[in-house]
Amino acid sequence: MGKIILSKNKLCIKVLVLVLVLLSQGAFAYGESLEAEGEKDLEPGAVLEMKTEEFEKGKEIKFDIKNVGETELTFARMFEVEYYNEESENWEAIELDIVWPQDMIMLLPGESHTQTLNQDNFAQEAKKGLYRINKDIQCFDTGKEFELQEEFEIIPKTSKDETIEGTQDDITYIYKNGELKLDWGEKNTGGYEISIEDFSIDDDKLIVDYALTSPGDAPVIQVITHPTDTKTIPSEMREFDEIELNLLEHNKLDEEEKLDEEEKEEKEIKEEKNKLFSLILKLFRLLSFDLK
């Protein structure tokens, strides 16, 4: 009888041990399931957004990093900028002249952080075209890292209604309403001319080819002149933000050309004198008629 009871007790113990093993395995599996669900819940979510996709050259570029997940995010202030080279069809890294602070930004779910990129921070002058920002983000709870990207475009700041003025090599240029005027300034004699020959676009610059003519050693008429020239820029060439003048040639008038010019100017002066004399004569006749 005692042996039967002992066998039953051993059986109960074995069953109890088996139940405990099964329960422990179930609990472990349940724990793994909860851990997996927890990791899933902690999956980070973030977006990089800009209010506009186009920025005029020289303008400040702002972008927001938004935490749209359920876990805390952390990241440094550093980011990368790349330029899309249409010729090679590749993204090229842009060198930035920035001293980055060494602090870290913490972003709770639902929060956002704004960062700014000044085009003056480009190590080389910013060109018009397609760019993108690359930003590394880390999940604070899990340490998981991921990258955000957003594209934007730098466009020329010049429009048809804007005015651009400047001086290069003693030539003043004024661009307004689609027209460009070159002004050589005041000259003490005749024989000076300036002429716009051609336009071309180089990236974001309007290249203006022009020619000059000035008197040589032969005598010229002593009249104050102000040589200028104005041309309309073709509509397809009006997207630029800088003007560069390119002197094609500087001609010197020969003696014959100068004499022709002097004769022309003397003829104009003579015609003005004749007009003045005719006017005086008419006045004299009117006065003589009244006296009679």
C-alpha positions in Angstrom: 0.0 0.0 0.0 2.8 2.4 0.9 4.5 1.6 -2.4 1.4 2.4 -4.3 1.1 5.8 -2.6 4.7 6.5 -3.3 4.3 5.7 -7.0 1.3 8.0 -7.2 3.3 10.7 -5.5 6.1 10.3 -8.0 3.6 10.4 -10.9 2.1 13.6 -9.5 5.6 15.1 -9.2 6.4 14.2 -12.8 3.1 15.7 -14.0 3.7 18.8 -12.0 7.2 19.2 -13.4 5.8 18.7 -16.9 3.2 21.3 -16.3 5.8 23.7 -15.0 8.0 23.1 -18.0 5.1 23.7 -20.4 4.0 26.8 -18.6 7.6 28.2 -18.6 7.9 27.5 -22.3 4.6 29.2 -22.9 5.6 32.2 -20.8 8.9 32.4 -22.7 7.1 32.3 -26.0 4.6 34.9 -24.8 7.5 37.1 -23.6 9.1 36.8 -27.0 5.8 37.7 -28.6 5.4 40.7 -26.4 9.0 41.7 -27.0 8.5 41.4 -30.8 5.3 43.5 -30.5 7.2 46.0 -28.4 9.9 46.3 -31.0 7.2 46.8 -33.6 5.6 49.5 -31.6 8.9 51.2 -31.1 9.5 51.3 -34.9 10.6 55.0 -35.5 8.9 57.2 -37.9 10.2 60.5 -39.2 9.8 62.7 -42.3 11.9 65.6 -43.7 9.7 68.3 -45.2 10.1 71.7 -46.9 7.4 74.3 -47.4 8.5 74.8 -51.0 10.5 72.7 -53.4 12.1 75.8 -55.1 14.4 78.4 -53.6 15.7 81.4 -55.4 19.5 81.7 -55.6 20.9 83.3 -52.4 17.7 82.6 -50.4 17.7 80.8 -47.1 16.7 77.1 -47.2 14.6 75.7 -44.3 13.5 72.2 -43.6 11.6 70.4 -40.8 12.4 67.0 -39.3 9.1 65.7 -37.9 8.7 62.7 -35.5 5.7 60.8 -36.8 6.4 57.6 -34.9 5.8 56.4 -31.3 9.4 56.5 -30.0 11.9 59.2 -29.1 14.4 60.2 -31.9 17.8 61.7 -31.6 20.1 63.2 -34.2 23.1 65.6 -34.6 22.8 68.9 -36.4 25.0 67.7 -39.3 23.5 66.9 -42.6 24.7 66.4 -46.2 23.8 68.2 -49.4 24.2 66.7 -52.9 23.8 68.2 -56.4 22.4 66.2 -59.4 24.8 66.5 -62.3 22.6 66.1 -65.4 25.6 65.4 -67.7 26.9 62.4 -65.7 23.4 61.6 -64.3 25.0 61.2 -60.8 24.6 62.8 -57.4 27.6 64.8 -56.3 28.5 65.8 -52.7 28.5 69.5 -52.0 31.2 70.8 -49.6 29.7 72.9 -46.9 31.6 75.6 -45.0 29.9 75.0 -41.7 31.2 74.5 -38.1 28.7 72.0 -36.7 27.8 72.2 -33.0 28.4 69.0 -31.2 25.1 68.8 -29.3 22.3 66.3 -30.0 18.7 67.0 -30.7 16.0 64.9 -28.9 12.6 64.7 -30.6 9.6 63.3 -28.8 6.7 61.8 -30.8 4.7 64.5 -32.5 7.5 67.1 -32.2 9.4 68.8 -35.0 12.7 70.6 -35.4 13.6 73.2 -38.0 17.1 73.5 -39.6 18.5 76.1 -41.9 20.9 76.0 -44.8 22.3 79.3 -46.1 23.6 79.2 -49.7 26.5 81.3 -48.4 27.6 78.1 -46.6 28.3 76.4 -49.9 32.1 76.2 -50.3 31.6 77.0 -54.0 29.0 79.3 -55.5 25.6 77.6 -55.6 24.5 76.7 -59.1 20.9 76.5 -60.3 19.6 72.9 -60.5 18.4 69.9 -58.4 19.7 69.2 -54.9 18.9 66.9 -52.0 19.5 66.9 -48.3 20.5 63.7 -46.5 19.9 63.5 -42.7 20.8 60.7 -40.4 18.3 59.9 -37.6 18.5 57.4 -34.7 15.8 55.8 -32.5 16.7 56.6 -28.9 15.1 53.5 -27.5 16.4 50.8 -29.9 19.5 52.6 -31.4 18.2 51.8 -34.9 19.5 54.3 -37.5 17.9 55.4 -40.8 18.3 58.2 -43.3 15.9 60.9 -44.5 16.1 62.5 -47.9 14.3 65.4 -49.5 15.0 67.1 -52.9 14.8 70.8 -53.7 15.7 73.1 -56.6 17.7 76.3 -56.7 16.4 78.6 -59.4 17.5 82.0 -60.7 16.2 85.0 -58.8 15.9 87.3 -61.8 12.5 88.0 -63.3 11.4 90.3 -66.1 10.3 93.0 -63.7 13.6 93.2 -61.7 16.4 95.7 -62.1 20.0 94.8 -62.1 22.7 97.5 -62.2 26.4 97.4 -62.0 29.7 98.6 -63.4 32.5 96.7 -65.1 35.6 98.1 -66.7 34.1 101.7 -66.7 31.0 100.4 -68.4 27.7 100.8 -66.6 25.0 98.3 -67.3 21.3 98.5 -66.4 18.8 95.7 -67.0 15.1 96.3 -66.6 11.9 95.0 -68.2 13.8 92.7 -70.6 16.2 95.5 -71.9 19.9 96.0 -71.3 21.5 99.4 -71.6 25.3 99.9 -71.7 26.6 103.4 -70.8 30.3 104.4 -71.4 29.9 107.6 -69.5 30.6 111.2 -70.6 33.3 111.9 -73.1 34.9 115.3 -73.9 35.0 114.8 -77.7 33.3 113.0 -80.5 34.4 109.7 -81.9 33.3 107.4 -79.1 30.8 104.6 -79.6 29.7 101.5 -77.7 27.6 98.7 -79.3 26.1 95.5 -77.9 27.0 92.6 -80.2 25.5 89.5 -78.7 24.0 87.7 -75.6 24.7 84.2 -74.2 23.9 82.4 -71.0 26.5 80.6 -68.9 24.9 78.8 -66.0 23.3 81.7 -64.1 25.1 84.5 -65.8 24.1 86.7 -68.8 27.2 87.2 -70.9 27.1 90.4 -72.9 29.5 90.8 -75.9 30.1 94.4 -76.8 32.5 96.5 -78.9 34.0 100.0 -78.4 35.2 102.6 -80.8 37.3 105.6 -79.7 39.2 108.3 -81.6 42.9 108.0 -82.4 45.5 110.8 -82.9 43.6 112.7 -85.6 41.8 115.9 -84.4 38.2 115.4 -83.4 35.4 117.9 -82.9 35.3 119.2 -79.3 31.8 118.2 -78.3 30.7 116.5 -75.1 29.2 113.1 -76.0 27.7 110.3 -74.0 27.9 106.9 -75.8 25.2 104.3 -75.0 23.5 101.4 -76.5 20.3 99.5 -75.6 19.2 96.1 -76.8 16.3 93.8 -75.9 17.3 90.4 -74.4 15.6 87.4 -75.9 12.9 86.0 -73.6 14.6 82.6 -73.4 17.7 84.2 -72.0 16.1 86.2 -69.1 16.6 83.6 -66.4 19.9 84.8 -64.8 21.0 86.6 -61.7 24.4 88.0 -62.8 25.6 90.0 -65.7 29.1 89.8 -67.1 30.5 92.1 -69.8 32.8 90.7 -72.5 34.7 93.1 -74.7 35.1 91.7 -78.2 37.1 94.6 -79.7 38.2 98.1 -79.2 38.5 99.9 -82.5 40.3 103.2 -83.2 38.9 105.6 -85.7 41.2 106.3 -88.6 41.7 109.9 -89.8 39.3 109.6 -92.7 36.5 108.3 -90.4 37.2 111.1 -88.0 37.0 113.7 -90.7 33.7 112.2 -91.8 32.4 112.4 -88.3 33.7 116.0 -87.9 32.1 117.0 -91.1 28.8 115.5 -89.9 28.9 117.3 -86.6 30.0 120.6 -88.3 27.0 120.2 -90.7 24.7 119.7 -87.8 26.0 122.8 -86.0 25.7 124.8 -89.3 22.1 123.6 -89.7 21.4 124.8 -86.1 22.9 128.2 -86.8 20.9 128.5 -90.0 17.7 127.7 -88.1 18.5 130.3 -85.5 19.3 132.9 -88.2 16.0 132.2 -90.0 14.2 132.7 -86.7 15.9 136.0 -86.0 15.1 137.2 -89.6 11.4 136.3 -89.1 11.3 138.3 -85.9 13.0 141.2 -87.5 10.4 141.2 -90.3 7.6 141.1 -87.8 8.9 144.0 -85.9 9.5 146.0 -89.1 5.9 145.4 -90.2 4.5 146.6 -86.8 6.6 149.8 -87.1 5.0 150.6 -90.4 
